[in-house]
Amino acid sequence: MSHASVRIYHNNRCSKSRAACQLIAEKGIDAEIVDYLKTPPSHEELRELLRKLGMRPSELVRRGEAVFKAHYAGRSLSEDEWLQALLTHPILIERPIVVSGDQAVLGRPPEKVLELL
């Protein structure tokens, strides 16, 4: 079974994200690691990620972040507005996201990534 393209949208400061990377490494899979705070996904990339995850933009928002509390708490946004919020503030993107081929999972808990591998 080939895992030619496993990509992890990763934040090194996140323990869940690090745990997911470790699980993948333990499987001997060479994954492409994307530090999405340094290189945020484009509009198209994010739409594609959401499609693969089967999620709406609002479901991918980290509501515990300071930027969420400062700008979005208590606001009612459309899905397009949430998408724009994720693009404007990549810190709001829930992590880690692991992509393999046409599928993706949110590694919360990190063991969820094993479903893809």
KOLGU-986598 format. One record per residue (C-alpha): residue number from 1; residue in one letter; x, y, z. Coordinates in steps of 0.02 Angstrom, whole numbers, plus 32768, in hexadecimal, padded with zeros to 4 digits. Example, Ala and Ser with C-alpha at 12.3 -4.5 7.8 and 13.67 -1.06 7.14 Angstrom:
// KOLGU-986598
+-----+------+------+------+------+
:  nr : rest :   c1 :   c2 :   c3 :
+-----+------+------+------+------+
:   1 :    A : 8267 : 7F1F : 8186 :
:   2 :    S : 82AC : 7FCB : 8165 :
+-----+------+------+------+------+
// end
This chain:
// KOLGU-986598
+-----+------+------+------+------+
:  nr : rest :   c1 :   c2 :   c3 :
+-----+------+------+------+------+
:   1 :    M : 8000 : 8000 : 8000 :
:   2 :    S : 804C : 80A4 : 7FCB :
:   3 :    H : 803E : 8142 : 8030 :
:   4 :    A : 808B : 81AD : 7FAA :
:   5 :    S : 8038 : 824B : 7FE2 :
:   6 :    V : 800D : 8265 : 8097 :
:   7 :    R : 8008 : 831C : 80C5 :
:   8 :    I : 7FF5 : 835F : 8175 :
:   9 :    Y : 7FBA : 840F : 8198 :
:  10 :    H : 801B : 8425 : 8237 :
:  11 :    N : 803B : 84A1 : 82C4 :
:  12 :    N : 80D7 : 846F : 8324 :
:  13 :    R : 8097 : 84C5 : 83C1 :
:  14 :    C : 7FFF : 8453 : 83C7 :
:  15 :    S : 8014 : 83B0 : 8428 :
:  16 :    K : 7F89 : 835B : 83C5 :
:  17 :    S : 7FDF : 838D : 8324 :
:  18 :    R : 8088 : 834B : 8360 :
:  19 :    A : 8036 : 82A7 : 8399 :
:  20 :    A : 7FE8 : 828E : 82ED :
:  21 :    C : 8091 : 82AB : 8299 :
:  22 :    Q : 80DF : 822B : 830D :
:  23 :    L : 8058 : 81A8 : 82E8 :
:  24 :    I : 8076 : 81BE : 822E :
:  25 :    A : 8133 : 81B5 : 8242 :
:  26 :    E : 8120 : 8115 : 82A9 :
:  27 :    K : 80C5 : 80C7 : 8215 :
:  28 :    G : 8160 : 80EB : 81AD :
:  29 :    I : 8101 : 8165 : 8140 :
:  30 :    D : 8160 : 81F6 : 80F7 :
:  31 :    A : 80E6 : 8286 : 8103 :
:  32 :    E : 80EE : 8336 : 80BE :
:  33 :    I : 80DC : 83AA : 8154 :
:  34 :    V : 808D : 8452 : 8133 :
:  35 :    D : 80A3 : 84D5 : 81BB :
:  36 :    Y : 7FFF : 8528 : 818E :
:  37 :    L : 8021 : 85C1 : 81F9 :
:  38 :    K : 80BC : 85E6 : 8190 :
:  39 :    T : 8070 : 85AE : 80EA :
:  40 :    P : 7FB3 : 85BC : 80FC :
:  41 :    P : 7F44 : 8562 : 807F :
:  42 :    S : 7F00 : 85C6 : 7FED :
:  43 :    H : 7E45 : 85E0 : 7FD7 :
:  44 :    E : 7E3E : 854C : 7F5E :
:  45 :    E : 7EAA : 84DE : 7FCD :
:  46 :    L : 7E3D : 8500 : 8064 :
:  47 :    R : 7D9D : 84DB : 8002 :
:  48 :    E : 7DEA : 8438 : 7FC6 :
:  49 :    L : 7E1F : 840A : 8078 :
:  50 :    L : 7D6F : 8428 : 80B8 :
:  51 :    R : 7D28 : 83BE : 802A :
:  52 :    K : 7D9E : 832E : 8055 :
:  53 :    L : 7D74 : 833F : 810E :
:  54 :    G : 7CBA : 8348 : 80E9 :
:  55 :    M : 7CAF : 83E1 : 815A :
:  56 :    R : 7C6B : 8490 : 814F :
:  57 :    P : 7CDE : 8524 : 8172 :
:  58 :    S : 7C86 : 8548 : 8217 :
:  59 :    E : 7CAF : 8496 : 8252 :
:  60 :    L : 7D6A : 84B2 : 823B :
:  61 :    V : 7D74 : 854E : 82A8 :
:  62 :    R : 7DDB : 8548 : 8349 :
:  63 :    R : 7D69 : 85A6 : 83BF :
:  64 :    G : 7DE5 : 85AB : 844F :
:  65 :    E : 7E5F : 861D : 83F6 :
:  66 :    A : 7E73 : 86D1 : 8430 :
:  67 :    V : 7E55 : 8711 : 837F :
:  68 :    F : 7DAE : 86B4 : 837D :
:  69 :    K : 7D7A : 8701 : 8422 :
:  70 :    A : 7DB3 : 87AD : 83E9 :
:  71 :    H : 7D62 : 87AE : 833D :
:  72 :    Y : 7CDF : 8726 : 832B :
:  73 :    A : 7C95 : 86F0 : 83D2 :
:  74 :    G : 7BD9 : 8707 : 83D5 :
:  75 :    R : 7BD2 : 8733 : 831C :
:  76 :    S : 7B67 : 86D6 : 82A1 :
:  77 :    L : 7BC9 : 86BF : 8200 :
:  78 :    S : 7B9E : 866A : 815D :
:  79 :    E : 7C0A : 85D7 : 8125 :
:  80 :    D : 7C5E : 864A : 80A4 :
:  81 :    E : 7C87 : 86C6 : 812F :
:  82 :    W : 7CCF : 863A : 819A :
:  83 :    L : 7D38 : 8603 : 8107 :
:  84 :    Q : 7D79 : 86B5 : 80F7 :
:  85 :    A : 7D9C : 86B9 : 81B3 :
:  86 :    L : 7E05 : 8619 : 81A4 :
:  87 :    L : 7E65 : 8665 : 8113 :
:  88 :    T : 7E80 : 870A : 816F :
:  89 :    H : 7EB2 : 86B7 : 8214 :
:  90 :    P : 7EFE : 860B : 81EF :
:  91 :    I : 7F16 : 85F2 : 82AD :
:  92 :    L : 7E5A : 85D1 : 82AE :
:  93 :    I : 7E6D : 8534 : 8242 :
:  94 :    E : 7E56 : 8498 : 82AD :
:  95 :    R : 7EEB : 8424 : 82A7 :
:  96 :    P : 7F39 : 83B1 : 827A :
:  97 :    I : 7EEB : 8389 : 81D1 :
:  98 :    V : 7F32 : 82F1 : 817A :
:  99 :    V : 7F13 : 82D8 : 80C1 :
: 100 :    S : 7F2F : 823A : 805D :
: 101 :    G : 7EF4 : 8238 : 7FAA :
: 102 :    D : 7E3E : 826D : 7FA3 :
: 103 :    Q : 7E20 : 8258 : 805D :
: 104 :    A : 7E49 : 82BF : 80F6 :
: 105 :    V : 7E2E : 82B0 : 81B1 :
: 106 :    L : 7E3A : 8327 : 8241 :
: 107 :    G : 7EB3 : 82D9 : 82BE :
: 108 :    R : 7E4B : 82F9 : 8359 :
: 109 :    P : 7E6D : 8287 : 83AF :
: 110 :    P : 7F15 : 8266 : 8357 :
: 111 :    E : 7EE8 : 81AC : 8343 :
: 112 :    K : 7E67 : 81E0 : 82C1 :
: 113 :    V : 7EF5 : 81F4 : 8244 :
: 114 :    L : 7F0C : 8137 : 8247 :
: 115 :    E : 7E64 : 8127 : 81EA :
: 116 :    L : 7EBB : 816E : 8151 :
: 117 :    L : 7F5D : 810B : 8159 :
+-----+------+------+------+------+
// end
